[in-house]
């Protein structure tokens, strides 16, 4: 994905916005990223990706690249939502 691609489709939050928010606010736990425009509080699809960005920041590494292109990411999220997944059921969320 590119930095300006949406990471959180529910609240239209881009990857760049999340990375910059993490850099500026230095959250102590991944759930604090929800303060960045509500990211991660909708369908739950982006939560694993938000955690990856958080973990990279904690280790002072560059933001972890999301290997999917924007179209693949959107298609997988759409399938995830159609299956009815929510925060409590992250088993179908990708590890990538």
Secondary structure, 3 states (H helix, E strand, C coil): CCCCCEEECCCCEEHHHHHHHHHHHCCCCHHHHHHCCCCCCCCCCCHHHHHHHHHHHHCCCCCCCCCCCHHHHHHHHHHHHHCCCCCCCHHHCCCC
